[in-house]
Amino acid sequence: MGPGGGAHASQDPVAQMNTFRSYVSMLADSGSKDENKLKAAQALSEDLEAIVASPQYPAFLEHAMKIFIKILSEGDPLFISEYNIQQLRKLILEMIHRLPSNEQLKVYLRQILSLMFRLLETDNEENVMVCLRIIIELHKTFRPQFSPEIQQFLQFVKNMYRDLPNHMSKIFERPAAIRVSDLSEVNVDALLKETFTITPIHTEKKLPDGTSITYNLIPRAVLSLKVLTELPIIVVLMFQLYKQQVYQDVADFIPLIMNTIILQPYPQHRDHESFNKEVFVDLIAAQIKTLSFLAYILKIYQDVVAQHSAKLVSGMLTLLALCPNEVAHLRKELLIATKHILALELRNRFVPHIDKLFDESLLFGRGWTAHETLRPLAYSTLADLVHHVRQQLDMGALTRAVHLFSKNIHDETLPTSIQTMSCKLLLNLVDCIRTRSDSTHEPGAGRDLLIRMLHVFVNKFKTIAQLQLPYLKNKQQGHSTAVSGSSSGATVQEDRKEDVKIAIIENESKDKETQRIGFPPNVTVNYSVSDCRALVKTLVCGVKTITWGCASCKSAVDSALTLSKSFHPKETLVFIRLVKWAMQALDIYTLNAPSSQQQASQKGQVPQTVRSKEEKEVLEHFAGVFIMMNPSTFREIFSTTIDYVVERIYHNMALQIVANSFLANSTTSPIFATILVEYLLGHMEEMGTSMDRSNLYLKLFKLVFGSVSLFAAENEQMLKPHLHQIVNRSMELAMSAKDPYNYFLLLRALFRSIGGGSHDLLYQEFPATAADPPARPQ
């Protein structure tokens, strides 16, 4: 039975193996036709798995390996893809690669590797690509001892890198169509000297269907960019296995690497109609693989690399600029290598060029796939760089960084983690902006930039309150529909009035970079409670940092504001919006509450206590934003928003911590207590009804009374003008109220807090009042 006749048709395993052995013998028979040899190899390849599984495999392997090695080592390399013997050689190499790397193969390890290393320098691109895979597999599996051949291999790689610049004048020229009467007319050796990619040769010979016969000329491996692309990973493997022996060889690679990554087509090549785009992509791939190799060895050879840092920076920027949009996988690998390189001190060499990196088309190109998949990697890479070199950036670079990462915070197509990362980066820039603001020639530039940053954070709170939070609440309740529109905390009409007011202010300040951003109703689908909670926490901490920075920056409007840490009216309006939207967004902590608190939630009430240590810390941070302000600014904000603040505390009692913090601070306590007590006096009638709010008002009254005990000197004077109204109004309303009990509790709380001990304020105002408060009804 001849090749292709199906040796597996016989049920006798021994007969099958004898047939396979005969196929192998045919490969070495000089009398057999090339066509039959190829068919025999194809039959072997088809049944190779069955051969390996046979008990006779060791004997077969011994017979086959001698012939395989003989054919590959004694036969001349061929460079016409259609030649039967070329296809035979390639098929033999592929079968060697498919053989299991076990003890049977280990016997031939040295012979195979020696042959593979030799073929690199003589064979064609297609065959050598298989050789490289064999070299990798055998070294990974068997970890052979170091040999002179490895040194020769490294020298071969160096030579390829060294010769590459010499080919740049011709490498991108698409060869003119080769048309001959017969293939025998072609001087293959001459063509190979200038062939860098597979090149068709058209002949006048016809196939039976009338089409011309075309042959493909395969480039020599030593001129192949595809081969060059695969070499760095093998050098890495050699470095891992034989670090001591190859240490200097790898160091010698570094100048060659630098010369390689800066290569690019001449402008006349790129603009020419015959520009070979396929070869260009091969070059970019080889350069990026080379850069990845450099990133791998960078820590060990930092001093050597530093000597060539100018070329490194130039090469990386050029690769980012030239990497074609359609090869997103290459740009991803380029960004990964860039991220590793920028993690070391060499990143300082990029500071003079950082403006280029703020160009998003340079970072991830203009291709759709790259835009959709690579932005998180690109932005995190850039954020790491900006974070580490921020002290070296001028105000212009800081401004561009704020603009870019502010935009990312509102880009709902980015993962929440990237939005949070962008927030954190902006916070790290606050102190740098404040410092640069003092030295810049534009007074107030730093403060204006920080106020813009504050706008971004406030608008993000608004997005969370209006979009993400309603979605997450619905999701927790088992609804899958996305939610868009305002939350219940404020009416649409109020939102519109407020937005018009803010828009006018922003136009007056000529804030050209502030943009209106639309949010499609389905963007919240990627949000989880934990992601959103982490974002809210970052935003709260961020607002506190920005507020500190703003208060320390010079103002272009009024220099007195800086000294007093006050804010201009238009700046104060931003903080009023902050109160509104942040106190809604902080409801994120009401989701996924512990089971012990779920009953209250099911009744429509938010649990009365803080749910976690993190929530308490975040609320205290939020209060800290306002505590650091000038008292006049603090008064302006909360005298304007007190109705809303109490409303939010009613819906989320944990927000009471914010009020507690204000009342427990010596500076803000008398101001907030005055604002709060005036609000409560206006709502005393509601305490006599059965409304749930009556309990909240009583609790807030108690907080005010407690602040008098805490800061007697300051807060006694605050409360004194209101004592008569509190006592008299409580008595009056208790006589007519449907439910007078809360008024008695209010008076008792008043007497207990400030009616005895060192606090004799009540006895000064009401000398005839009995010392004992009204008795609690039974």
TIPA-319778 format. One line per 4 residues: number of its first residue (from 1); their letters; for each residue x, y, z of C-alpha. Coordinates in steps of 0.001 Angstrom, whole numbers, plus 500000, padded with zeros to 6 digits. Layout:
<nodes>
NUM = A = X:Y:Z  ...
</nodes>
This chain:
<nodes>
1 = MGPG = 500000:500000:500000  501503:503345:498980  501537:506613:500846  498096:508056:501308
5 = GGAH = 496537:504605:501026  495532:504596:504703  497890:502372:506700  495459:502569:509581
9 = ASQD = 493034:500416:507572  494959:497349:508766  493948:496157:512196  497370:494675:512966
13 = PVAQ = 499379:497234:515025  502687:495617:514058  501777:495748:510375  500721:499347:510784
17 = MNTF = 504057:500289:512338  505948:498445:509605  504066:500511:507057  504997:503705:508857
21 = RSYV = 508636:502600:508979  508527:501989:505250  507254:505544:504735  510216:506846:506726
25 = SMLA = 512612:504753:504673  511070:506152:501488  512013:509668:502638  515698:508730:502523
29 = DSGS = 515480:506756:499263  517256:508698:496528  515339:506701:493959  511915:507814:495152
33 = KDEN = 510197:510741:493518  509924:513976:495501  506173:513854:495124  505980:510385:496701
37 = KLKA = 508301:511427:499533  505980:514303:500342  502950:511994:500300  504760:509595:502645
41 = AQAL = 505535:512476:505050  501929:513640:504892  500724:510125:505777  503117:510044:508734
45 = SEDL = 501974:513470:509906  498331:512462:509652  498805:509430:511901  501539:510797:514164
49 = EAIV = 499407:510647:517330  498632:506964:516687  502320:506258:516108  503292:507940:519391
53 = ASPQ = 500676:505902:521274  501970:502604:519850  504135:500232:521968  506541:500167:519008
57 = YPAF = 507025:503968:519188  510584:503864:520704  511827:501658:517861  510040:503802:515308
61 = LEHA = 511520:506965:516822  515056:505594:516623  514568:504734:512953  512762:507972:512061
65 = MKIF = 514985:510423:513940  518147:509292:512121  516470:509857:508760  514799:513141:509775
69 = IKIL = 518108:514587:510951  519924:513292:507860  517425:514878:505470  517449:518238:507284
73 = SEGD = 521206:518443:507785  522416:517074:504421  519739:518503:502162  520099:522028:500807
77 = PLFI = 517601:524634:502031  515088:525631:499379  513301:528963:499066  510420:528200:496697
81 = SEYN = 507385:527355:498797  505823:525043:496186  508808:522715:495865  507960:519259:497188
85 = IQQL = 511236:518947:499086  510677:522339:500790  507251:521155:501909  508825:517887:503021
89 = RKLI = 511483:519652:505108  508883:521864:506742  506639:518872:507469  509525:516952:509097
93 = LEMI = 510275:519944:511320  506608:520208:512294  506531:516497:513180  509625:516896:515374
97 = HRLP = 507870:519770:517114  504780:517631:517699  506699:514736:519251  506080:514495:523008
101 = SNEQ = 508964:515861:525095  509554:512725:527121  512461:510435:527957  512359:508777:524532
105 = LKVY = 512947:512137:522829  515560:513231:525361  517989:510720:523835  518082:512858:520683
109 = LRQI = 518056:516224:522459  521618:517266:521649  521369:516228:517985  518071:518030:517470
113 = LSLM = 519218:521264:519131  522496:521329:517222  520588:520905:513979  518033:523576:514856
117 = FRLL = 520721:526139:515725  522506:525420:512412  519353:525793:510343  518723:529284:511771
121 = ETDN = 521601:530645:509726  520902:528816:506476  517241:527941:506053  514199:529913:504990
125 = EENV = 511754:531910:507094  509010:529267:507187  511269:526444:508341  513175:528531:510861
129 = MVCL = 509933:529680:512503  509322:525987:513281  512933:525569:514419  512475:528362:516932
133 = RIII = 509406:526698:518418  511380:523453:518771  514264:525271:520502  511869:526902:522975
137 = ELHK = 509992:523698:523753  513101:521570:524288  514823:524151:526501  511706:524663:528600
141 = TFRP = 511222:520930:529096  514745:519558:529416  516772:522617:530527  519927:521275:528830
145 = QFSP = 523382:522248:530005  524974:525380:528592  526835:524758:525348  528931:526811:522891
149 = EIQQ = 525991:526628:520483  524010:528939:522757  526802:531488:522557  526738:531119:518771
153 = FLQF = 522963:531565:518786  523276:534819:520743  525865:536011:518268  523461:535155:515446
157 = VKNM = 520780:537290:517124  523210:540193:517550  524137:540006:513898  520483:540190:512864
161 = YRDL = 519953:543299:514976  523212:544821:513782  522365:544268:510105  518765:545472:510255
165 = PNHM = 519516:549221:509835  521437:548403:506637  518237:547066:505069  515990:550060:505821
169 = SKIF = 516525:551646:502406  514939:548648:500645  512921:546789:503231  509674:548706:502641
173 = ERPA = 509809:548705:498883  507194:546389:497492  509087:544390:494858  507957:544780:491302
177 = AIRV = 505958:541837:490020  508335:539097:488893  507145:537636:485591  509144:534958:483744
181 = SDLS = 508509:532281:481163  509778:529561:483428  511014:529416:487014  514390:528223:485760
185 = EVNV = 515037:531743:484463  515003:533173:487984  518290:533837:489791  516985:532867:493223
189 = DALL = 520256:533622:495039  520284:537177:493687  516638:537765:494586  517107:536482:498134
193 = KETF = 519588:539260:498914  516780:541803:498688  513756:539724:499703  512280:540462:503153
197 = TITP = 508840:538965:502778  507223:536187:500740  507264:537352:497107  505216:535854:494246
201 = IHTE = 506882:534842:490966  504498:534645:488009  505276:532300:485090  503741:531850:481673
205 = KKLP = 503002:528194:482408  499305:527425:482717  497300:525133:484914  494618:522960:483294
209 = DGTS = 492014:525621:484153  494033:528250:482268  495384:530247:485189  499091:531057:485318
213 = ITYN = 501311:529074:487648  502686:531245:490453  505482:530362:492848  506267:532026:496174
217 = LIPR = 509814:533005:497082  510446:532629:500833  513015:535035:502353  516073:533739:504117
221 = AVLS = 515606:533597:507887  518508:535989:508479  516588:538713:506602  513188:537895:508035
225 = LKVL = 511420:540333:510332  509056:537545:511376  512052:535553:512625  513444:538635:514360
229 = TELP = 510113:539030:516142  510465:535568:517721  514087:535895:518843  513685:538082:521975
233 = IIVV = 511576:535493:523798  514290:532874:523209  516963:535252:524493  514837:535737:527623
237 = LMFQ = 514646:531968:528016  518433:531647:527660  518874:534403:530234  516595:532563:532658
241 = LYKQ = 518451:529266:532181  522056:530478:531876  522144:533880:533547  525808:533795:534562
245 = QVYQ = 527058:532526:531223  525089:534987:529078  525094:538048:531358  527600:539984:529254
249 = DVAD = 526030:538879:525968  522698:540313:527089  524385:543562:528147  525844:543753:524638
253 = FIPL = 522313:543551:523248  521210:546825:524828  522851:549267:522349  521561:547109:519497
257 = IMNT = 518065:547173:520983  518163:550956:521223  519230:551263:517596  516437:548888:516603
261 = IILQ = 513509:550587:518354  514287:553976:516789  514137:552624:513240  511284:553840:511084
265 = PYPQ = 510498:554167:507384  511813:557209:505588  509036:559711:504786  509483:559078:501080
269 = HRDH = 508817:555387:501694  505665:555916:503746  504233:558345:501209  505009:556159:498207
273 = ESFN = 502250:554108:496617  504445:550992:496706  504961:551226:500494  504820:547684:501859
277 = KEVF = 502416:547892:504803  502787:544182:505643  506538:544505:506120  505967:547671:508131
281 = VDLI = 503691:545778:510538  506348:543050:510774  508932:545684:511703  506670:547213:514359
285 = AAQI = 506050:543730:515785  509804:543015:515919  510464:546373:517597  507745:545890:520197
289 = KTLS = 508958:542371:521034  512437:543823:521384  511150:546546:523702  509345:543906:525781
293 = FLAY = 512649:542060:526108  514268:545291:527289  511487:545813:529842  512179:542315:531176
297 = ILKI = 515904:542872:531743  515665:546555:532644  515985:546253:536420  519193:544261:536094
301 = YQDV = 520805:546534:533485  519495:549956:534554  522924:551614:534397  523587:550362:530870
305 = VAQH = 520121:551354:529669  520476:554810:531222  523406:555493:528914  521046:555148:525959
309 = SAKL = 517961:556705:527551  517520:559352:524835  517088:556651:522192  514780:554717:524495
313 = VSGM = 512448:557689:524940  512536:558538:521244  511936:554935:520226  508989:554401:522570
317 = LTLL = 507274:557615:521487  507857:556732:517836  506384:553260:518302  503307:554712:520004
321 = ALCP = 502892:557129:517118  503471:554644:514291  501859:551430:515592  499016:550815:513091
325 = NEVA = 495468:551048:514405  494482:547634:513065  497014:545696:515183  495532:546319:518631
329 = HLRK = 497325:543287:520088  500691:544869:519276  499716:548180:520847  498607:546300:523959
333 = ELLI = 502004:544635:524218  503649:548020:523625  501634:549575:526468  502514:546707:528808
337 = ATKH = 506220:547145:528046  505847:550911:528491  504172:550407:531869  507087:548258:533088
341 = ILAL = 509706:550706:531837  507943:553698:533398  507878:551896:536739  511598:552631:537160
345 = ELRN = 513641:555798:537556  514035:556054:533788  510555:557576:533787  512129:560930:534683
349 = RFVP = 513577:561052:531158  510010:561263:529816  509112:564475:531670  510196:566811:528822
353 = HIDK = 507922:564831:526465  504928:564328:528746  502705:566652:526715  502860:564106:523883
357 = LFDE = 501614:561396:526209  498543:563466:527068  497531:563019:523412  495098:560109:523582
361 = SLLF = 495522:559285:519907  499199:558657:520640  498455:556511:523682  495965:554073:522202
365 = GRGW = 495648:555104:518573  492483:555809:516651  491347:552261:515970  487961:551182:517337
369 = TAHE = 489261:547971:518925  492173:549716:520597  489880:552479:521846  487420:550019:523349
373 = TLRP = 489915:547615:524893  493134:549486:525661  492011:552684:527349  492101:551267:530906
377 = LAYS = 495669:550022:530373  496726:553253:528654  495241:555522:531318  496655:553506:534220
381 = TLAD = 500095:553595:532565  499893:557360:532136  498515:557836:535655  501460:555951:537146
385 = LVHH = 503871:558175:535251  502136:561429:536190  501923:560355:539827  505658:559677:540093
389 = VRQQ = 506884:562755:538206  504233:565228:539400  506744:567311:541353  508606:567996:538103
393 = LDMG = 505570:569156:536098  504862:572802:535331  501416:574354:535595  500709:573730:531915
397 = ALTR = 501326:569982:532237  499351:569838:535497  496443:571577:533777  496474:569085:530912
401 = AVHL = 496614:566197:533386  493606:567581:535273  491685:568024:532032  492368:564486:530789
405 = FSKN = 491690:562609:534019  488664:564772:534855  487184:563657:531554  487864:560038:532500
409 = IHDE = 485981:560420:535779  482836:561157:533757  483462:558558:531045  480878:555926:531887
413 = TLPT = 482318:553546:529289  485415:553130:531475  485458:550638:534367  484663:552106:537777
417 = SIQT = 488183:551208:538902  489641:553552:536258  487268:556337:537272  488365:555860:540895
421 = MSCK = 492020:555770:539852  491527:559035:537957  490065:560628:541098  493032:559497:543171
425 = LLLN = 495496:560857:540643  493839:564271:540715  494134:564304:544497  497841:563617:544244
429 = LVDC = 498164:566700:542041  496489:569109:544477  499595:569981:546475  501663:570374:543294
433 = IRTR = 499049:572753:541869  499010:574729:545115  502814:574981:545107  503022:575947:541434
437 = SDST = 500256:578499:541931  502483:580481:544283  505262:580712:541715  503270:581164:538503
441 = HEPG = 502947:584493:536730  499170:584029:536554  497681:584814:539971  494775:582573:540794
445 = AGRD = 495567:580007:538076  496070:577228:540601  492941:578101:542547  490842:578225:539378
449 = LLIR = 492175:574812:538373  491308:573340:541768  487806:574830:541623  487369:573203:538216
453 = MLHV = 488501:569957:539787  485931:570474:542550  483218:570935:539900  484223:567575:538437
457 = FVNK = 483892:565817:541796  480553:567449:542594  479186:566498:539178  480322:562921:539781
461 = FKTI = 478377:562883:543052  475387:564081:541040  475820:561288:538485  475994:558693:541240
465 = AQLQ = 472928:560134:542972  470838:560352:539807  471976:557278:537870  474070:554699:539656
469 = LPYL = 472362:554769:543047  468771:554374:541763  469962:551539:539521  471722:549751:542374
473 = KNKQ = 468701:550195:544654  466416:548701:542032  468873:545896:541421  468954:545062:545138
477 = QGHS = 465156:544969:545209  465135:542537:542284  464410:544968:539454  466586:544835:536371
481 = TAVS = 465397:548004:534648  467945:550773:534416  466998:554070:536014  467626:557514:534692
485 = GSSS = 466491:560901:535891  466517:562799:539170  466404:561116:542546  463572:561866:544916
489 = GATV = 465721:564136:547046  465146:567179:544830  462593:568236:542278  463336:568570:538591
493 = QEDR = 462435:572236:538769  464978:572838:541535  467649:570991:539532  466983:573130:536479
497 = KEDV = 467139:576381:538419  470356:575319:540093  471978:574154:536833  471111:577448:535127
501 = KIAI = 472658:579349:538021  475849:577268:537922  476050:577547:534115  475907:581339:534341
505 = IENE = 478694:581358:536916  480841:579055:534814  480361:581269:531758  481339:584308:533772
509 = SKDK = 484563:582593:534846  485291:581647:531193  485852:578046:532111  486267:576796:528572
513 = ETQR = 487163:573228:529550  483988:572469:531511  481768:570324:529325  478221:569078:529551
517 = IGFP = 478358:565318:529527  475415:563159:528654  474771:559888:530449  472858:557204:528571
521 = PNVT = 470333:555389:530785  472090:552016:530508  475592:553064:531588  475023:551916:535158
525 = VNYS = 474915:548286:534126  478616:547844:534924  478341:549213:538454  478368:547144:541622
529 = VSDC = 477715:548345:545158  481321:547762:546215  482710:549614:543173  480374:552532:543672
533 = RALV = 481122:552647:547397  484874:552790:546731  484285:555619:544265  482171:557609:546744
537 = KTLV = 484809:557171:549439  487506:558430:547069  485353:561390:546033  484707:562410:549641
541 = CGVK = 488377:562220:550591  489174:564033:547372  486834:566939:548019  488457:567416:551422
545 = TITW = 491928:567531:549832  490815:569900:547068  489124:572213:549575  492326:572395:551593
549 = GCAS = 494283:573169:548444  491815:575851:547301  491861:577581:550660  495672:577715:550503
553 = CKSA = 495870:579079:546933  496007:582706:545966  492796:584140:544583  492825:586301:541483
557 = VDSA = 489608:587982:542676  490502:588949:546230  493854:588381:547952  492121:588660:551329
561 = LTLS = 490333:585383:550620  493622:583498:550797  494582:584923:554168  491172:584185:555695
565 = KSFH = 490709:580841:553944  487392:582154:552639  485708:581442:549337  484280:583748:546693
569 = PKET = 480467:583573:546289  480723:581630:543023  483067:579165:544767  480680:578866:547712
573 = LVFI = 477927:577876:545304  479982:574808:544324  480048:573736:547975  476293:574222:548216
577 = RLVK = 475917:571834:545274  478355:569498:547025  476100:569308:550088  473143:568463:547904
581 = WAMQ = 474642:565750:545729  477150:564197:548126  474537:563734:550843  472451:561808:548323
585 = ALDI = 475369:559759:547023  476290:558761:550580  473145:556604:550552  475351:554008:548865
589 = YTLN = 476093:552760:552372  472412:551956:552906  472648:549194:550299  473537:545625:551273
593 = APSS = 472914:546503:554927  473355:543700:557524  470341:541448:557928  469635:542713:561457
597 = QQQA = 468793:546109:559961  466782:544926:556986  463427:544973:558769  463649:548717:559257
601 = SQKG = 464580:549101:555599  461537:547113:554515  459299:549535:556397  460642:552398:554362
605 = QVPQ = 463017:553637:557041  466766:553659:556806  468502:551954:559774  469151:554358:562600
609 = TVRS = 472819:553569:563084  476003:553675:561066  476428:550405:559210  480227:550109:559169
613 = KEEK = 483443:551663:560371  484135:552775:556798  480832:554649:556588  481590:556476:559839
617 = EVLE = 485041:557480:558591  483678:558680:555246  480988:560782:556944  483551:562328:559266
621 = HFAG = 485752:563121:556256  482783:564748:554576  482151:566905:557639  485847:567754:557679
625 = VFIM = 485490:569422:554264  483426:572197:555877  485069:572309:559291  488307:573616:557746
629 = MNPS = 486490:576566:556118  486311:580151:557222  483308:580561:559584  481592:583037:557257
633 = TFRE = 481728:580560:554350  480528:577748:556608  477573:579881:557753  476670:580798:554181
637 = IFST = 476639:577154:553043  474552:575704:555853  472175:578582:556380  471306:578003:552711
641 = TIDY = 471073:574206:552889  469813:573435:556416  466357:572403:555203  467910:569975:552784
645 = VVER = 470453:568680:555335  467720:567820:557849  465665:566217:555089  468615:564014:554150
649 = IYHN = 469228:563060:557787  465584:562009:558004  466031:559669:555023  469444:558412:556162
653 = MALQ = 469954:558747:559908  473644:557852:559616  474157:561340:558177  473583:562626:561701
657 = IVAN = 477313:562029:562129  477881:565075:559932  475800:567238:562287  477541:565683:565299
661 = SFLA = 480934:566560:563829  479938:570187:563281  478601:570513:566814  481676:568835:568299
665 = NSTT = 484101:571316:566731  484774:574512:568667  484812:576701:565538  481730:575397:563767
669 = SPIF = 479675:574392:566820  478123:577782:567700  477452:578564:564015  475799:575266:563153
673 = ATIL = 473941:575134:566488  472441:578563:565767  471424:577525:562229  469990:574243:563483
677 = VEYL = 468076:575639:566454  466508:578341:564257  465408:575633:561839  463982:573501:564662
681 = LGHM = 462101:576415:566193  460373:576842:562863  459242:573200:562941  458205:572826:566593
685 = EEMG = 454533:572375:565747  455373:569146:563892  456686:567645:567144  453129:567489:568457
689 = TSMD = 451901:565274:565677  452447:561564:565144  454907:562247:562346  458130:560251:562264
693 = RSNL = 459969:563542:561956  459071:564528:565530  461579:561998:566849  464264:563387:564535
697 = YLKL = 463595:566972:565672  463794:565913:569303  467089:564195:568657  468497:567275:566912
701 = FKLV = 467386:569505:569796  469277:567191:572125  472394:567531:569959  472187:571314:570255
705 = FGSV = 471760:571136:574022  474680:568714:574243  476919:571185:572388  476268:573712:575160
709 = SLFA = 477666:571255:577666  480647:570657:575395  481493:574295:574663  479853:576298:577445
713 = AENE = 481647:579580:576790  480750:579700:573083  477400:577968:572951  475660:579401:576020
717 = QMLK = 475637:582741:574234  474329:580999:571113  471405:579406:572955  470551:582220:575332
721 = PHLH = 468447:584281:572878  466358:581220:572066  465706:579816:575537  462482:581750:576171
725 = QIVN = 461037:580680:572843  462001:577013:573369  460483:576820:576858  457416:578987:576266
729 = RSME = 456652:577476:572851  457012:573934:574255  454558:574741:577069  452156:576416:574669
733 = LAMS = 452195:573632:572109  451953:570907:574787  448585:572353:575833  447081:572056:572363
737 = AKDP = 449023:569280:570640  447501:565975:569661  450588:564264:571099  452261:566500:573739
741 = YNYF = 454738:563871:574921  457666:565067:572801  457383:568573:574240  457852:567182:577754
745 = LLLR = 460825:565166:576520  462245:568315:574934  462005:570290:578171  463462:567431:580171
749 = ALFR = 466408:567213:577747  466885:570967:578082  466942:570857:581867  469215:567811:582044
753 = SIGG = 471737:569197:579592  472099:572766:580786  469952:573132:583873  472321:572079:586620
757 = GSHD = 475913:571648:587706  478228:574307:586355  475655:575353:583749  473216:577710:585459
761 = LLYQ = 471969:579290:582248  468381:578103:582803  468271:579418:586350  469526:582796:585184
765 = EFPA = 466768:582987:582617  464038:581205:584614  464803:581713:588357  461390:580424:589413
769 = TAAD = 461668:577183:587447  461671:574016:589541  464886:572037:589420  463117:568835:588449
773 = PPAR = 461954:568510:584808  458440:567414:583951  457756:563805:584875  457606:561233:582085
777 = PQ = 453980:560146:581556  453367:556523:582433
</nodes>
